[in-house]
């Protein structure tokens, strides 16, 4: 990154604070050897892990269980040319411990598309990076000439 490129790097605590303010992010994983991205609602666990709730039979849950994935969330203000983006990278696992599952039933995210049998997926926050656009400008701020 260049010193004056308009972006500010965010530390881990800032990233987690910002993630806690938005309800939707995107899981990036590999499906059939190709990149896949799915929007999901989520919440953060006590240690900063990303928690998802999905159908026990979802293709996403089976594809990411045991895999390293990325999770991205952001907030953008197009009018102000400002915003931030945070990426969490880590191992994803389906929660199988009954006590942990019971705790997450109370503290975890609610599913926006409830299913008869649901599981929680935990993405460990092994690497947390983020940046904020602080010097946004409009491409149209330069006078148009013909």
Secondary structure as UniProt FT lines:
FT   TURN            3..4
FT   STRAND          7..10
FT   HELIX           12..19
FT   TURN            20..21
FT   STRAND          24..31
FT   TURN            32..33
FT   STRAND          34..41
FT   STRAND          43..44
FT   TURN            46..47
FT   STRAND          50..55
FT   TURN            56..57
FT   HELIX           59..64
FT   TURN            65..66
FT   STRAND          68..77
FT   TURN            78..81
FT   STRAND          82..94
FT   HELIX           98..107
FT   STRAND          118..123
FT   STRAND          127..133
FT   HELIX           139..141
//
